[in-house]
Amino acid sequence: MIRKATRSSCGNPRQRVETGGRGLKPAAPLPYLHSMAIRPILEAPDPRLRVISKSVETIDDDLRTLVADMFETMYDAPGIGLAAIQVGEPLRVLVIDLQEQEEPGEEGEEPKYIRDPRVFINPEILDPSTDVNRYNEGCLSVPDQYAEVDRPASCRARWMDLDGNTHEEAIEGMLATCLQHEMDHLEGILFIDHLSRLKRDMILRKLAKLKKAA
């Protein structure tokens, strides 16, 4: 999962992808979000996060329940993306909602975010660009740790939705970064794997120390 942003976040390179989901403006209810539950999020170094997820073969009620729970878990965190494996299900399923901020209101008014939930089943990345964006990424599976990661600035993506329809779309900016971050989870890859061994080991030591102190 990529955490939700405190500032404009992934829309601009080098801004941190993290935090605060207050003031969210609810979208129209989706038909599959009727019985949701918040699931525990796996944290590194849990070995399940290194499992390569399997393709979805059947879209059924069990999958719809999983997707509903993933949205509920993501919003509660709060975050803007979540992979099924992060809640212990090794399936190639992602949910993303960038929750972009509305135009600022009156001074002192709490910011509001528009929900636009999207489901990606069996997603594929096609034709990644040679240009890159750099974001200071974080992940609820690597809690409270952040590091700059370079990723292709744009790509074409192909995926199925919950109705079994196939989509192919050119994406860029924050959505491209989010999708690539979440698709890494499907291959058992965390954002810290894009760092030097020294930085990665330092983050893992911090995590171990935080867990011991908890």
C-alpha positions, 0 to 999 in steps of 0.5 A: 500500500502507498499511504495517502499524501499530506500535500499534493503528493505523487502529483509532483516528483520528490513529494512524500506519499503518505498519511491523512484521510480526514475530510473524505467526500464519499463517492456513490456507493459501489454495488460490491461494497455492501459488507466490508471488514477491515483486515490486518495488513501484513508487515515486513519481514513477514514472508508472505509478502514475498509470495508471487501472487496467482492470477484470478481465474474466476470473478465470484462473490468471494472475490467481490468480498475481498475487494470490498474488504480491501477498500475498507482496509485501505481507507481506514489506514488511510492509503491510496492503494492496496494489493491483495497479498498485503491482507494475506490473499496471494491473488493478482488484485489491486485497489487504488483511489488517489482521493484527489483534493477538491479546490480549497474552500474557505480559510480554515476549512478542512480539506476534502478529497473526492473518492474514485475507487478503481479495481485492477484484476490481473493487471499488466504493465505495457510499454513503460516510458524511459522517462522516470519520476522520483517519489518519496514512497512509503508503505503500510507493510513497511510502516513509517519508513520512506525513501525516494524511488525512481519509476517510469513516469508513464506506461500503458496498463491492461487489467480486468474490472469486477465485471470481467471487462478488459481495459487498456489505458495510458497512465502517468503521474501519480496513478502510474507510480501507484500502480507500479508500486502495488504491482510490485507486491504481486511479485513479492517486491517491496519498495525498499527492494529498489534501494541500496542494500545499506539503506534497505538493511537500515530500514529493516533494522528500524522496523525491528527496533520499533516492533520490539519497543511496541 
